[in-house]
Amino acid sequence: MNHSTETHMKRVLIVEDNAFFLQFFRETLHSRFPSLEISEAADGEEAMQKIKALQPEAIFMDVRLPGENGLELTKKIKAQYPDIIVVIVTNYDLPEYRKAAYESRADHFISKDSFLKIINSILQTRNIDQDDPNRDIHLERHPSDSRQKQSE
């Protein structure tokens, strides 16, 4: 095996306690990005252990988790590992959750509903229903994303 291929392999961690969504998300990522190394954690404690051991480039984080919630976990991760990209993936697509996600220093926010619509569209190779009022499906980026890393 070529070592240069190994150095370009990206690692992601999915922190999700819903087994159905976790499996669906994992399979979808794997089918779209076959060289991606995907790990899973069901709660904050397991997530922190896997982050330390695996050093993922990105984390897909649910908000509601057993024990510590995903927003508090995101704050902790960003304090210790500021370069890891954290994407909040949640059922709670509400302004207060978006605000809390960005206050926790999450890099992106996406609702599970939007994620499922995007995947459905991709997998079925057809457009999302033209009459769908929720057509503004996008991965929202943190408003101050690039400003935090200004050099002195």
C-alpha positions in Angstrom: 0.0 0.0 0.0 1.2 3.5 -0.8 2.0 5.5 2.3 1.0 8.8 0.6 -2.5 7.4 0.4 -2.6 6.7 4.1 -1.5 10.2 5.0 -4.4 11.7 2.9 -7.0 9.5 4.6 -9.4 11.7 6.5 -10.9 10.6 9.9 -14.3 11.6 11.1 -16.2 10.9 14.3 -20.0 10.6 14.4 -21.3 11.3 17.9 -24.9 10.0 17.8 -27.0 7.9 20.1 -29.8 7.1 17.6 -28.7 3.7 16.2 -30.9 4.0 13.0 -29.6 7.5 12.1 -26.0 6.6 13.0 -26.1 3.6 10.7 -27.7 5.6 7.9 -25.3 8.5 8.3 -22.3 6.1 8.4 -23.3 4.2 5.3 -24.1 7.4 3.4 -20.7 8.9 4.2 -19.0 5.7 3.4 -20.8 5.3 0.0 -19.9 9.0 -0.9 -16.4 9.0 0.5 -15.1 5.4 0.5 -11.6 6.3 1.8 -13.0 8.1 4.8 -12.2 6.5 8.2 -15.4 6.7 10.2 -15.6 6.2 13.9 -18.6 6.4 16.2 -19.4 7.4 19.8 -22.8 7.3 21.6 -22.0 9.7 24.3 -19.5 12.4 25.5 -17.2 10.2 27.4 -16.7 7.8 24.5 -16.3 10.7 22.1 -13.5 12.3 24.2 -11.7 8.9 24.3 -12.0 8.5 20.6 -10.9 12.0 19.8 -7.8 11.6 21.9 -7.0 8.2 20.3 -8.0 8.9 16.7 -7.5 12.6 16.2 -10.3 13.1 13.7 -10.4 16.0 11.3 -14.1 16.5 11.7 -16.9 15.5 14.1 -20.6 15.2 13.4 -22.3 16.0 16.7 -25.9 15.4 17.8 -27.3 17.8 20.4 -29.2 15.4 22.5 -26.9 12.7 24.0 -27.0 10.6 27.1 -25.2 12.5 29.9 -23.5 15.6 28.6 -25.3 17.3 25.7 -23.6 17.9 22.3 -23.4 21.7 22.8 -21.4 21.4 26.0 -19.3 18.6 24.5 -18.6 20.9 21.5 -17.3 23.6 23.9 -15.0 21.1 25.6 -13.7 19.7 22.2 -13.1 23.2 20.8 -11.2 24.3 23.9 -8.9 21.3 23.7 -8.8 20.7 19.9 -9.6 24.0 18.2 -8.7 22.8 14.7 -11.2 19.9 14.7 -14.2 20.9 12.6 -17.4 20.3 14.5 -20.7 20.0 12.6 -23.9 20.0 14.7 -26.4 17.6 13.2 -29.8 17.8 15.0 -33.5 17.4 14.9 -33.9 20.8 16.6 -33.6 23.3 13.8 -34.5 26.3 15.9 -32.9 29.8 16.0 -32.0 29.3 19.7 -30.2 26.0 18.9 -28.3 27.6 16.0 -27.2 30.4 18.3 -26.2 28.0 21.1 -24.3 25.9 18.6 -22.3 28.9 17.4 -21.7 30.1 21.0 -20.3 26.6 21.6 -17.9 27.3 18.7 -19.4 24.7 16.3 -18.2 25.3 12.8 -21.4 24.3 11.0 -25.1 23.5 11.8 -27.4 21.2 9.8 -30.8 19.8 10.7 -31.2 16.0 10.4 -34.4 16.7 8.3 -32.3 18.7 5.8 -29.6 16.1 5.8 -32.1 13.3 5.1 -33.6 15.4 2.2 -30.2 16.0 0.7 -29.3 12.3 0.9 -32.7 11.3 -0.5 -32.2 13.6 -3.4 -28.6 12.3 -4.1 -29.5 8.7 -3.7 -32.6 8.8 -5.9 -30.9 11.0 -8.5 -33.8 13.4 -8.7 -34.6 16.8 -7.4 -36.3 17.4 -4.1 -40.0 18.1 -4.5 -40.4 21.5 -6.2 -43.3 22.4 -3.9 -41.3 21.8 -0.7 -41.3 24.9 1.4 -38.0 23.8 3.0 -36.0 24.0 -0.2 -33.3 26.2 1.4 -31.2 23.1 2.3 -27.7 24.1 3.0 -24.9 23.5 5.5 -24.8 26.7 7.5 -21.3 28.0 8.3 -20.5 29.8 11.5 -20.7 33.5 10.8 -17.2 34.3 12.2 -15.5 31.1 10.9 -12.3 32.5 9.4 -11.9 35.4 11.8 -10.8 33.4 14.8 -7.5 32.4 13.3 -6.1 35.8 12.4 -2.3 35.9 12.8 -0.8 38.6 15.0 
